[in-house]
Amino acid sequence: MASVPSPATIRATIVQAATVFYDTPATLDKAERLVAEAASNDAQLVVFPEAFVGGYPRGSNFGATIGHSNPTAGEQFRKYYDSAIC
């Protein structure tokens, strides 16, 4: 009877950290530091939150409420758009 090989073991690290909102280069620098820290602890796989790069400003309406205008709405959305990774 043939023996079944055991599955390989991988050491993974799950990152629970916030993005640097509206600053993709700073977010990437932060990710690089976190990956280096995980690697120094022997991590072979580092997993980040879904929207870590680019951010997800939950709850933001970008200053635009239906029926009302806000002079900062365009600027808020521009910052979000500029930080997007496409």
HTML snippet that shows the backbone in 3Dmol.js (N, CA, C, O; Angstrom):
<script src="https://3Dmol.org/build/3Dmol-min.js"></script>
<div id="view" style="width:600px;height:400px;position:relative"></div>
<script>
const pdb = `
ATOM      1  N   MET A   1       0.841  -1.167   0.000  1.00  0.00           N
ATOM      2  CA  MET A   1       0.000   0.000   0.000  1.00  0.00           C
ATOM      3  C   MET A   1       0.896   1.243   0.000  1.00  0.00           C
ATOM      4  O   MET A   1       1.810   1.363   0.816  1.00  0.00           O
ATOM      5  N   ALA A   2       0.620   2.155  -0.920  1.00  0.00           N
ATOM      6  CA  ALA A   2       1.417   3.378  -1.032  1.00  0.00           C
ATOM      7  C   ALA A   2       1.009   4.362   0.055  1.00  0.00           C
ATOM      8  O   ALA A   2      -0.166   4.492   0.398  1.00  0.00           O
ATOM      9  N   SER A   3       2.002   5.041   0.580  1.00  0.00           N
ATOM     10  CA  SER A   3       1.684   6.045   1.599  1.00  0.00           C
ATOM     11  C   SER A   3       1.342   7.375   0.930  1.00  0.00           C
ATOM     12  O   SER A   3       1.879   7.710  -0.126  1.00  0.00           O
ATOM     13  N   VAL A   4       0.470   8.099   1.541  1.00  0.00           N
ATOM     14  CA  VAL A   4       0.062   9.411   1.032  1.00  0.00           C
ATOM     15  C   VAL A   4       0.979  10.453   1.656  1.00  0.00           C
ATOM     16  O   VAL A   4       1.097  10.535   2.879  1.00  0.00           O
ATOM     17  N   PRO A   5       1.632  11.255   0.806  1.00  0.00           N
ATOM     18  CA  PRO A   5       2.524  12.272   1.377  1.00  0.00           C
ATOM     19  C   PRO A   5       1.721  13.329   2.137  1.00  0.00           C
ATOM     20  O   PRO A   5       0.615  13.700   1.745  1.00  0.00           O
ATOM     21  N   SER A   6       2.302  13.791   3.216  1.00  0.00           N
ATOM     22  CA  SER A   6       1.615  14.840   3.976  1.00  0.00           C
ATOM     23  C   SER A   6       1.742  16.169   3.234  1.00  0.00           C
ATOM     24  O   SER A   6       2.741  16.411   2.556  1.00  0.00           O
ATOM     25  N   PRO A   7       0.737  17.024   3.361  1.00  0.00           N
ATOM     26  CA  PRO A   7       0.794  18.307   2.664  1.00  0.00           C
ATOM     27  C   PRO A   7       1.916  19.182   3.213  1.00  0.00           C
ATOM     28  O   PRO A   7       2.299  19.076   4.378  1.00  0.00           O
ATOM     29  N   ALA A   8       2.424  20.037   2.355  1.00  0.00           N
ATOM     30  CA  ALA A   8       3.487  20.953   2.775  1.00  0.00           C
ATOM     31  C   ALA A   8       2.923  21.964   3.770  1.00  0.00           C
ATOM     32  O   ALA A   8       1.748  22.326   3.716  1.00  0.00           O
ATOM     33  N   THR A   9       3.761  22.394   4.651  1.00  0.00           N
ATOM     34  CA  THR A   9       3.374  23.409   5.624  1.00  0.00           C
ATOM     35  C   THR A   9       3.947  24.746   5.189  1.00  0.00           C
ATOM     36  O   THR A   9       5.116  24.850   4.819  1.00  0.00           O
ATOM     37  N   ILE A  10       3.104  25.764   5.241  1.00  0.00           N
ATOM     38  CA  ILE A  10       3.535  27.118   4.898  1.00  0.00           C
ATOM     39  C   ILE A  10       3.266  28.006   6.099  1.00  0.00           C
ATOM     40  O   ILE A  10       2.192  27.948   6.699  1.00  0.00           O
ATOM     41  N   ARG A  11       4.234  28.815   6.439  1.00  0.00           N
ATOM     42  CA  ARG A  11       4.056  29.766   7.534  1.00  0.00           C
ATOM     43  C   ARG A  11       3.505  31.055   6.938  1.00  0.00           C
ATOM     44  O   ARG A  11       4.169  31.706   6.131  1.00  0.00           O
ATOM     45  N   ALA A  12       2.289  31.422   7.339  1.00  0.00           N
ATOM     46  CA  ALA A  12       1.621  32.609   6.800  1.00  0.00           C
ATOM     47  C   ALA A  12       1.439  33.651   7.898  1.00  0.00           C
ATOM     48  O   ALA A  12       1.299  33.327   9.077  1.00  0.00           O
ATOM     49  N   THR A  13       1.446  34.895   7.478  1.00  0.00           N
ATOM     50  CA  THR A  13       1.171  36.018   8.368  1.00  0.00           C
ATOM     51  C   THR A  13      -0.018  36.781   7.811  1.00  0.00           C
ATOM     52  O   THR A  13      -0.059  37.091   6.621  1.00  0.00           O
ATOM     53  N   ILE A  14      -0.971  37.079   8.657  1.00  0.00           N
ATOM     54  CA  ILE A  14      -2.130  37.876   8.280  1.00  0.00           C
ATOM     55  C   ILE A  14      -1.902  39.282   8.825  1.00  0.00           C
ATOM     56  O   ILE A  14      -1.740  39.467  10.031  1.00  0.00           O
ATOM     57  N   VAL A  15      -1.890  40.264   7.939  1.00  0.00           N
ATOM     58  CA  VAL A  15      -1.664  41.654   8.340  1.00  0.00           C
ATOM     59  C   VAL A  15      -3.009  42.308   8.644  1.00  0.00           C
ATOM     60  O   VAL A  15      -3.929  42.269   7.827  1.00  0.00           O
ATOM     61  N   GLN A  16      -3.110  42.900   9.808  1.00  0.00           N
ATOM     62  CA  GLN A  16      -4.272  43.710  10.163  1.00  0.00           C
ATOM     63  C   GLN A  16      -3.755  45.115  10.419  1.00  0.00           C
ATOM     64  O   GLN A  16      -3.397  45.473  11.541  1.00  0.00           O
ATOM     65  N   ALA A  17      -3.726  45.897   9.357  1.00  0.00           N
ATOM     66  CA  ALA A  17      -3.211  47.263   9.437  1.00  0.00           C
ATOM     67  C   ALA A  17      -4.033  48.147   8.521  1.00  0.00           C
ATOM     68  O   ALA A  17      -4.613  47.682   7.540  1.00  0.00           O
ATOM     69  N   ALA A  18      -4.075  49.405   8.846  1.00  0.00           N
ATOM     70  CA  ALA A  18      -4.820  50.363   8.032  1.00  0.00           C
ATOM     71  C   ALA A  18      -3.936  50.906   6.915  1.00  0.00           C
ATOM     72  O   ALA A  18      -2.719  51.023   7.058  1.00  0.00           O
ATOM     73  N   THR A  19      -4.580  51.233   5.806  1.00  0.00           N
ATOM     74  CA  THR A  19      -3.905  51.898   4.710  1.00  0.00           C
ATOM     75  C   THR A  19      -3.566  53.333   5.117  1.00  0.00           C
ATOM     76  O   THR A  19      -4.118  53.841   6.093  1.00  0.00           O
ATOM     77  N   VAL A  20      -2.682  53.980   4.394  1.00  0.00           N
ATOM     78  CA  VAL A  20      -2.446  55.413   4.565  1.00  0.00           C
ATOM     79  C   VAL A  20      -3.353  56.076   3.540  1.00  0.00           C
ATOM     80  O   VAL A  20      -3.003  56.161   2.362  1.00  0.00           O
ATOM     81  N   PHE A  21      -4.510  56.544   3.977  1.00  0.00           N
ATOM     82  CA  PHE A  21      -5.522  57.035   3.046  1.00  0.00           C
ATOM     83  C   PHE A  21      -4.983  58.122   2.132  1.00  0.00           C
ATOM     84  O   PHE A  21      -4.290  59.045   2.560  1.00  0.00           O
ATOM     85  N   TYR A  22      -5.325  57.979   0.868  1.00  0.00           N
ATOM     86  CA  TYR A  22      -5.002  58.946  -0.187  1.00  0.00           C
ATOM     87  C   TYR A  22      -3.505  59.100  -0.423  1.00  0.00           C
ATOM     88  O   TYR A  22      -3.078  60.097  -1.006  1.00  0.00           O
ATOM     89  N   ASP A  23      -2.699  58.138   0.018  1.00  0.00           N
ATOM     90  CA  ASP A  23      -1.246  58.230  -0.185  1.00  0.00           C
ATOM     91  C   ASP A  23      -0.703  56.844  -0.541  1.00  0.00           C
ATOM     92  O   ASP A  23      -0.198  56.117   0.315  1.00  0.00           O
ATOM     93  N   THR A  24      -0.819  56.498  -1.824  1.00  0.00           N
ATOM     94  CA  THR A  24      -0.393  55.173  -2.285  1.00  0.00           C
ATOM     95  C   THR A  24       1.091  54.918  -2.043  1.00  0.00           C
ATOM     96  O   THR A  24       1.434  53.836  -1.568  1.00  0.00           O
ATOM     97  N   PRO A  25       1.999  55.867  -2.346  1.00  0.00           N
ATOM     98  CA  PRO A  25       3.416  55.592  -2.072  1.00  0.00           C
ATOM     99  C   PRO A  25       3.686  55.299  -0.593  1.00  0.00           C
ATOM    100  O   PRO A  25       4.473  54.407  -0.276  1.00  0.00           O
ATOM    101  N   ALA A  26       3.046  56.032   0.307  1.00  0.00           N
ATOM    102  CA  ALA A  26       3.238  55.778   1.740  1.00  0.00           C
ATOM    103  C   ALA A  26       2.652  54.426   2.133  1.00  0.00           C
ATOM    104  O   ALA A  26       3.212  53.733   2.982  1.00  0.00           O
ATOM    105  N   THR A  27       1.535  54.046   1.528  1.00  0.00           N
ATOM    106  CA  THR A  27       0.935  52.740   1.797  1.00  0.00           C
ATOM    107  C   THR A  27       1.857  51.622   1.325  1.00  0.00           C
ATOM    108  O   THR A  27       2.021  50.619   2.019  1.00  0.00           O
ATOM    109  N   LEU A  28       2.458  51.788   0.155  1.00  0.00           N
ATOM    110  CA  LEU A  28       3.388  50.770  -0.349  1.00  0.00           C
ATOM    111  C   LEU A  28       4.627  50.676   0.535  1.00  0.00           C
ATOM    112  O   LEU A  28       5.137  49.579   0.765  1.00  0.00           O
ATOM    113  N   ASP A  29       5.121  51.815   1.035  1.00  0.00           N
ATOM    114  CA  ASP A  29       6.251  51.795   1.972  1.00  0.00           C
ATOM    115  C   ASP A  29       5.873  51.041   3.246  1.00  0.00           C
ATOM    116  O   ASP A  29       6.662  50.255   3.772  1.00  0.00           O
ATOM    117  N   LYS A  30       4.666  51.289   3.730  1.00  0.00           N
ATOM    118  CA  LYS A  30       4.188  50.600   4.931  1.00  0.00           C
ATOM    119  C   LYS A  30       4.088  49.101   4.680  1.00  0.00           C
ATOM    120  O   LYS A  30       4.489  48.299   5.524  1.00  0.00           O
ATOM    121  N   ALA A  31       3.558  48.723   3.527  1.00  0.00           N
ATOM    122  CA  ALA A  31       3.450  47.302   3.181  1.00  0.00           C
ATOM    123  C   ALA A  31       4.830  46.654   3.117  1.00  0.00           C
ATOM    124  O   ALA A  31       5.022  45.533   3.588  1.00  0.00           O
ATOM    125  N   GLU A  32       5.780  47.366   2.535  1.00  0.00           N
ATOM    126  CA  GLU A  32       7.144  46.826   2.436  1.00  0.00           C
ATOM    127  C   GLU A  32       7.733  46.587   3.826  1.00  0.00           C
ATOM    128  O   GLU A  32       8.366  45.558   4.063  1.00  0.00           O
ATOM    129  N   ARG A  33       7.528  47.527   4.737  1.00  0.00           N
ATOM    130  CA  ARG A  33       8.021  47.350   6.114  1.00  0.00           C
ATOM    131  C   ARG A  33       7.344  46.155   6.792  1.00  0.00           C
ATOM    132  O   ARG A  33       7.995  45.372   7.485  1.00  0.00           O
ATOM    133  N   LEU A  34       6.032  46.025   6.585  1.00  0.00           N
ATOM    134  CA  LEU A  34       5.301  44.923   7.214  1.00  0.00           C
ATOM    135  C   LEU A  34       5.717  43.567   6.642  1.00  0.00           C
ATOM    136  O   LEU A  34       5.804  42.584   7.378  1.00  0.00           O
ATOM    137  N   VAL A  35       5.971  43.511   5.342  1.00  0.00           N
ATOM    138  CA  VAL A  35       6.442  42.266   4.722  1.00  0.00           C
ATOM    139  C   VAL A  35       7.824  41.910   5.261  1.00  0.00           C
ATOM    140  O   VAL A  35       8.091  40.748   5.567  1.00  0.00           O
ATOM    141  N   ALA A  36       8.699  42.903   5.378  1.00  0.00           N
ATOM    142  CA  ALA A  36      10.042  42.646   5.911  1.00  0.00           C
ATOM    143  C   ALA A  36       9.968  42.137   7.346  1.00  0.00           C
ATOM    144  O   ALA A  36      10.700  41.223   7.726  1.00  0.00           O
ATOM    145  N   GLU A  37       9.083  42.730   8.139  1.00  0.00           N
ATOM    146  CA  GLU A  37       8.916  42.274   9.522  1.00  0.00           C
ATOM    147  C   GLU A  37       8.405  40.837   9.565  1.00  0.00           C
ATOM    148  O   GLU A  37       8.887  40.024  10.353  1.00  0.00           O
ATOM    149  N   ALA A  38       7.432  40.531   8.718  1.00  0.00           N
ATOM    150  CA  ALA A  38       6.899  39.167   8.674  1.00  0.00           C
ATOM    151  C   ALA A  38       7.969  38.181   8.220  1.00  0.00           C
ATOM    152  O   ALA A  38       8.082  37.085   8.770  1.00  0.00           O
ATOM    153  N   ALA A  39       8.750  38.566   7.222  1.00  0.00           N
ATOM    154  CA  ALA A  39       9.817  37.687   6.723  1.00  0.00           C
ATOM    155  C   ALA A  39      10.867  37.440   7.801  1.00  0.00           C
ATOM    156  O   ALA A  39      11.422  36.345   7.889  1.00  0.00           O
ATOM    157  N   SER A  40      11.138  38.450   8.617  1.00  0.00           N
ATOM    158  CA  SER A  40      12.122  38.266   9.692  1.00  0.00           C
ATOM    159  C   SER A  40      11.618  37.287  10.751  1.00  0.00           C
ATOM    160  O   SER A  40      12.394  36.767  11.552  1.00  0.00           O
ATOM    161  N   ASN A  41      10.310  37.048  10.741  1.00  0.00           N
ATOM    162  CA  ASN A  41       9.709  36.052  11.637  1.00  0.00           C
ATOM    163  C   ASN A  41       9.375  34.761  10.892  1.00  0.00           C
ATOM    164  O   ASN A  41       8.520  33.982  11.315  1.00  0.00           O
ATOM    165  N   ASP A  42      10.072  34.555   9.773  1.00  0.00           N
ATOM    166  CA  ASP A  42       9.993  33.327   8.975  1.00  0.00           C
ATOM    167  C   ASP A  42       8.682  33.130   8.222  1.00  0.00           C
ATOM    168  O   ASP A  42       8.342  31.998   7.880  1.00  0.00           O
ATOM    169  N   ALA A  43       7.942  34.197   7.955  1.00  0.00           N
ATOM    170  CA  ALA A  43       6.718  34.064   7.155  1.00  0.00           C
ATOM    171  C   ALA A  43       7.091  33.780   5.707  1.00  0.00           C
ATOM    172  O   ALA A  43       8.013  34.385   5.160  1.00  0.00           O
ATOM    173  N   GLN A  44       6.369  32.861   5.100  1.00  0.00           N
ATOM    174  CA  GLN A  44       6.556  32.543   3.682  1.00  0.00           C
ATOM    175  C   GLN A  44       5.459  33.161   2.825  1.00  0.00           C
ATOM    176  O   GLN A  44       5.613  33.303   1.612  1.00  0.00           O
ATOM    177  N   LEU A  45       4.361  33.524   3.458  1.00  0.00           N
ATOM    178  CA  LEU A  45       3.215  34.123   2.779  1.00  0.00           C
ATOM    179  C   LEU A  45       2.683  35.229   3.676  1.00  0.00           C
ATOM    180  O   LEU A  45       2.451  35.016   4.866  1.00  0.00           O
ATOM    181  N   VAL A  46       2.490  36.420   3.097  1.00  0.00           N
ATOM    182  CA  VAL A  46       1.958  37.561   3.848  1.00  0.00           C
ATOM    183  C   VAL A  46       0.666  37.997   3.167  1.00  0.00           C
ATOM    184  O   VAL A  46       0.654  38.286   1.970  1.00  0.00           O
ATOM    185  N   VAL A  47      -0.418  38.044   3.933  1.00  0.00           N
ATOM    186  CA  VAL A  47      -1.737  38.360   3.388  1.00  0.00           C
ATOM    187  C   VAL A  47      -2.210  39.698   3.952  1.00  0.00           C
ATOM    188  O   VAL A  47      -2.220  39.911   5.164  1.00  0.00           O
ATOM    189  N   PHE A  48      -2.603  40.598   3.038  1.00  0.00           N
ATOM    190  CA  PHE A  48      -3.095  41.924   3.411  1.00  0.00           C
ATOM    191  C   PHE A  48      -4.599  42.003   3.187  1.00  0.00           C
ATOM    192  O   PHE A  48      -5.160  41.194   2.448  1.00  0.00           O
ATOM    193  N   PRO A  49      -5.263  42.981   3.825  1.00  0.00           N
ATOM    194  CA  PRO A  49      -6.690  43.189   3.567  1.00  0.00           C
ATOM    195  C   PRO A  49      -6.954  43.498   2.095  1.00  0.00           C
ATOM    196  O   PRO A  49      -6.074  43.983   1.384  1.00  0.00           O
ATOM    197  N   GLU A  50      -8.158  43.213   1.654  1.00  0.00           N
ATOM    198  CA  GLU A  50      -8.538  43.343   0.249  1.00  0.00           C
ATOM    199  C   GLU A  50      -8.219  44.711  -0.340  1.00  0.00           C
ATOM    200  O   GLU A  50      -7.686  44.784  -1.447  1.00  0.00           O
ATOM    201  N   ALA A  51      -8.520  45.766   0.344  1.00  0.00           N
ATOM    202  CA  ALA A  51      -8.340  47.112  -0.212  1.00  0.00           C
ATOM    203  C   ALA A  51      -7.212  47.862   0.488  1.00  0.00           C
ATOM    204  O   ALA A  51      -7.283  49.080   0.654  1.00  0.00           O
ATOM    205  N   PHE A  52      -6.169  47.138   0.899  1.00  0.00           N
ATOM    206  CA  PHE A  52      -5.068  47.793   1.611  1.00  0.00           C
ATOM    207  C   PHE A  52      -4.405  48.844   0.736  1.00  0.00           C
ATOM    208  O   PHE A  52      -4.194  49.969   1.188  1.00  0.00           O
ATOM    209  N   VAL A  53      -4.076  48.511  -0.492  1.00  0.00           N
ATOM    210  CA  VAL A  53      -3.473  49.484  -1.414  1.00  0.00           C
ATOM    211  C   VAL A  53      -4.613  50.162  -2.164  1.00  0.00           C
ATOM    212  O   VAL A  53      -5.434  49.495  -2.794  1.00  0.00           O
ATOM    213  N   GLY A  54      -4.656  51.452  -2.096  1.00  0.00           N
ATOM    214  CA  GLY A  54      -5.727  52.209  -2.727  1.00  0.00           C
ATOM    215  C   GLY A  54      -6.771  52.651  -1.726  1.00  0.00           C
ATOM    216  O   GLY A  54      -7.431  53.674  -1.911  1.00  0.00           O
ATOM    217  N   GLY A  55      -6.917  51.881  -0.672  1.00  0.00           N
ATOM    218  CA  GLY A  55      -7.841  52.240   0.395  1.00  0.00           C
ATOM    219  C   GLY A  55      -9.300  52.086   0.026  1.00  0.00           C
ATOM    220  O   GLY A  55      -9.657  51.919  -1.140  1.00  0.00           O
ATOM    221  N   TYR A  56     -10.111  52.145   1.023  1.00  0.00           N
ATOM    222  CA  TYR A  56     -11.557  52.108   0.846  1.00  0.00           C
ATOM    223  C   TYR A  56     -12.144  52.993   1.931  1.00  0.00           C
ATOM    224  O   TYR A  56     -12.317  52.554   3.067  1.00  0.00           O
ATOM    225  N   PRO A  57     -12.450  54.234   1.590  1.00  0.00           N
ATOM    226  CA  PRO A  57     -12.923  55.176   2.612  1.00  0.00           C
ATOM    227  C   PRO A  57     -14.368  54.908   3.014  1.00  0.00           C
ATOM    228  O   PRO A  57     -15.273  55.662   2.659  1.00  0.00           O
ATOM    229  N   ARG A  58     -14.568  53.840   3.748  1.00  0.00           N
ATOM    230  CA  ARG A  58     -15.912  53.436   4.166  1.00  0.00           C
ATOM    231  C   ARG A  58     -16.598  54.585   4.904  1.00  0.00           C
ATOM    232  O   ARG A  58     -16.022  55.216   5.790  1.00  0.00           O
ATOM    233  N   GLY A  59     -17.825  54.828   4.516  1.00  0.00           N
ATOM    234  CA  GLY A  59     -18.601  55.873   5.153  1.00  0.00           C
ATOM    235  C   GLY A  59     -18.429  57.247   4.538  1.00  0.00           C
ATOM    236  O   GLY A  59     -19.174  58.169   4.870  1.00  0.00           O
ATOM    237  N   SER A  60     -17.469  57.402   3.655  1.00  0.00           N
ATOM    238  CA  SER A  60     -17.266  58.706   3.022  1.00  0.00           C
ATOM    239  C   SER A  60     -18.248  58.884   1.879  1.00  0.00           C
ATOM    240  O   SER A  60     -18.458  57.978   1.073  1.00  0.00           O
ATOM    241  N   ASN A  61     -18.837  60.045   1.824  1.00  0.00           N
ATOM    242  CA  ASN A  61     -19.689  60.371   0.680  1.00  0.00           C
ATOM    243  C   ASN A  61     -19.006  61.404  -0.210  1.00  0.00           C
ATOM    244  O   ASN A  61     -19.619  61.976  -1.110  1.00  0.00           O
ATOM    245  N   PHE A  62     -17.720  61.628   0.064  1.00  0.00           N
ATOM    246  CA  PHE A  62     -16.900  62.575  -0.695  1.00  0.00           C
ATOM    247  C   PHE A  62     -17.524  63.967  -0.697  1.00  0.00           C
ATOM    248  O   PHE A  62     -17.412  64.702  -1.679  1.00  0.00           O
ATOM    249  N   GLY A  63     -18.171  64.320   0.389  1.00  0.00           N
ATOM    250  CA  GLY A  63     -18.746  65.644   0.523  1.00  0.00           C
ATOM    251  C   GLY A  63     -19.981  65.877  -0.317  1.00  0.00           C
ATOM    252  O   GLY A  63     -20.436  67.015  -0.430  1.00  0.00           O
ATOM    253  N   ALA A  64     -20.538  64.836  -0.910  1.00  0.00           N
ATOM    254  CA  ALA A  64     -21.700  64.991  -1.789  1.00  0.00           C
ATOM    255  C   ALA A  64     -22.905  64.295  -1.173  1.00  0.00           C
ATOM    256  O   ALA A  64     -22.949  63.068  -1.096  1.00  0.00           O
ATOM    257  N   THR A  65     -23.855  65.061  -0.749  1.00  0.00           N
ATOM    258  CA  THR A  65     -25.109  64.536  -0.237  1.00  0.00           C
ATOM    259  C   THR A  65     -26.200  64.948  -1.213  1.00  0.00           C
ATOM    260  O   THR A  65     -26.231  66.092  -1.667  1.00  0.00           O
ATOM    261  N   ILE A  66     -27.082  64.034  -1.533  1.00  0.00           N
ATOM    262  CA  ILE A  66     -28.141  64.331  -2.503  1.00  0.00           C
ATOM    263  C   ILE A  66     -28.907  65.573  -2.053  1.00  0.00           C
ATOM    264  O   ILE A  66     -29.378  65.653  -0.918  1.00  0.00           O
ATOM    265  N   GLY A  67     -29.019  66.532  -2.960  1.00  0.00           N
ATOM    266  CA  GLY A  67     -29.727  67.768  -2.682  1.00  0.00           C
ATOM    267  C   GLY A  67     -28.869  68.857  -2.071  1.00  0.00           C
ATOM    268  O   GLY A  67     -29.343  69.974  -1.864  1.00  0.00           O
ATOM    269  N   HIS A  68     -27.622  68.552  -1.781  1.00  0.00           N
ATOM    270  CA  HIS A  68     -26.723  69.539  -1.172  1.00  0.00           C
ATOM    271  C   HIS A  68     -25.384  69.503  -1.895  1.00  0.00           C
ATOM    272  O   HIS A  68     -24.940  68.452  -2.358  1.00  0.00           O
ATOM    273  N   SER A  69     -24.760  70.647  -1.983  1.00  0.00           N
ATOM    274  CA  SER A  69     -23.425  70.681  -2.584  1.00  0.00           C
ATOM    275  C   SER A  69     -22.412  71.050  -1.511  1.00  0.00           C
ATOM    276  O   SER A  69     -22.735  71.691  -0.511  1.00  0.00           O
ATOM    277  N   ASN A  70     -21.209  70.638  -1.746  1.00  0.00           N
ATOM    278  CA  ASN A  70     -20.130  70.904  -0.810  1.00  0.00           C
ATOM    279  C   ASN A  70     -18.922  71.298  -1.634  1.00  0.00           C
ATOM    280  O   ASN A  70     -18.545  70.565  -2.548  1.00  0.00           O
ATOM    281  N   PRO A  71     -18.306  72.425  -1.345  1.00  0.00           N
ATOM    282  CA  PRO A  71     -17.171  72.862  -2.162  1.00  0.00           C
ATOM    283  C   PRO A  71     -15.964  71.920  -2.106  1.00  0.00           C
ATOM    284  O   PRO A  71     -15.098  71.983  -2.978  1.00  0.00           O
ATOM    285  N   THR A  72     -15.896  71.055  -1.100  1.00  0.00           N
ATOM    286  CA  THR A  72     -14.753  70.141  -1.005  1.00  0.00           C
ATOM    287  C   THR A  72     -15.015  68.780  -1.636  1.00  0.00           C
ATOM    288  O   THR A  72     -14.116  67.940  -1.678  1.00  0.00           O
ATOM    289  N   ALA A  73     -16.230  68.547  -2.127  1.00  0.00           N
ATOM    290  CA  ALA A  73     -16.583  67.224  -2.661  1.00  0.00           C
ATOM    291  C   ALA A  73     -15.656  66.803  -3.788  1.00  0.00           C
ATOM    292  O   ALA A  73     -15.155  65.678  -3.784  1.00  0.00           O
ATOM    293  N   GLY A  74     -15.422  67.676  -4.745  1.00  0.00           N
ATOM    294  CA  GLY A  74     -14.555  67.339  -5.875  1.00  0.00           C
ATOM    295  C   GLY A  74     -13.138  67.034  -5.438  1.00  0.00           C
ATOM    296  O   GLY A  74     -12.520  66.101  -5.950  1.00  0.00           O
ATOM    297  N   GLU A  75     -12.617  67.801  -4.503  1.00  0.00           N
ATOM    298  CA  GLU A  75     -11.255  67.581  -4.003  1.00  0.00           C
ATOM    299  C   GLU A  75     -11.157  66.249  -3.265  1.00  0.00           C
ATOM    300  O   GLU A  75     -10.178  65.520  -3.425  1.00  0.00           O
ATOM    301  N   GLN A  76     -12.169  65.929  -2.459  1.00  0.00           N
ATOM    302  CA  GLN A  76     -12.159  64.655  -1.743  1.00  0.00           C
ATOM    303  C   GLN A  76     -12.166  63.480  -2.720  1.00  0.00           C
ATOM    304  O   GLN A  76     -11.416  62.520  -2.543  1.00  0.00           O
ATOM    305  N   PHE A  77     -13.004  63.553  -3.740  1.00  0.00           N
ATOM    306  CA  PHE A  77     -13.062  62.459  -4.701  1.00  0.00           C
ATOM    307  C   PHE A  77     -11.784  62.392  -5.529  1.00  0.00           C
ATOM    308  O   PHE A  77     -11.321  61.297  -5.848  1.00  0.00           O
ATOM    309  N   ARG A  78     -11.200  63.543  -5.885  1.00  0.00           N
ATOM    310  CA  ARG A  78      -9.950  63.550  -6.651  1.00  0.00           C
ATOM    311  C   ARG A  78      -8.848  62.832  -5.877  1.00  0.00           C
ATOM    312  O   ARG A  78      -8.091  62.057  -6.462  1.00  0.00           O
ATOM    313  N   LYS A  79      -8.745  63.076  -4.573  1.00  0.00           N
ATOM    314  CA  LYS A  79      -7.730  62.407  -3.764  1.00  0.00           C
ATOM    315  C   LYS A  79      -7.943  60.892  -3.767  1.00  0.00           C
ATOM    316  O   LYS A  79      -6.986  60.125  -3.867  1.00  0.00           O
ATOM    317  N   TYR A  80      -9.198  60.472  -3.656  1.00  0.00           N
ATOM    318  CA  TYR A  80      -9.515  59.044  -3.695  1.00  0.00           C
ATOM    319  C   TYR A  80      -9.170  58.458  -5.062  1.00  0.00           C
ATOM    320  O   TYR A  80      -8.563  57.391  -5.148  1.00  0.00           O
ATOM    321  N   TYR A  81      -9.554  59.149  -6.120  1.00  0.00           N
ATOM    322  CA  TYR A  81      -9.280  58.702  -7.490  1.00  0.00           C
ATOM    323  C   TYR A  81      -7.773  58.599  -7.736  1.00  0.00           C
ATOM    324  O   TYR A  81      -7.303  57.622  -8.317  1.00  0.00           O
ATOM    325  N   ASP A  82      -7.025  59.601  -7.296  1.00  0.00           N
ATOM    326  CA  ASP A  82      -5.574  59.604  -7.512  1.00  0.00           C
ATOM    327  C   ASP A  82      -4.869  58.478  -6.768  1.00  0.00           C
ATOM    328  O   ASP A  82      -3.789  58.050  -7.177  1.00  0.00           O
ATOM    329  N   SER A  83      -5.461  57.994  -5.686  1.00  0.00           N
ATOM    330  CA  SER A  83      -4.816  56.924  -4.924  1.00  0.00           C
ATOM    331  C   SER A  83      -5.214  55.534  -5.411  1.00  0.00           C
ATOM    332  O   SER A  83      -4.705  54.532  -4.911  1.00  0.00           O
ATOM    333  N   ALA A  84      -6.118  55.470  -6.381  1.00  0.00           N
ATOM    334  CA  ALA A  84      -6.587  54.177  -6.892  1.00  0.00           C
ATOM    335  C   ALA A  84      -5.499  53.469  -7.693  1.00  0.00           C
ATOM    336  O   ALA A  84      -4.689  54.111  -8.362  1.00  0.00           O
ATOM    337  N   ILE A  85      -5.490  52.168  -7.620  1.00  0.00           N
ATOM    338  CA  ILE A  85      -4.576  51.325  -8.391  1.00  0.00           C
ATOM    339  C   ILE A  85      -5.410  50.626  -9.448  1.00  0.00           C
ATOM    340  O   ILE A  85      -6.305  49.843  -9.129  1.00  0.00           O
ATOM    341  N   CYS A  86      -5.114  50.911 -10.705  1.00  0.00           N
ATOM    342  CA  CYS A  86      -5.890  50.303 -11.797  1.00  0.00           C
ATOM    343  C   CYS A  86      -4.999  49.430 -12.656  1.00  0.00           C
ATOM    344  O   CYS A  86      -5.469  48.833 -13.624  1.00  0.00           O
TER     345      CYS A  86
END
`;
const viewer = $3Dmol.createViewer("view");
viewer.addModel(pdb, "pdb");
viewer.setStyle({}, {cartoon: {color: "spectrum"}});
viewer.zoomTo();
viewer.render();
</script>
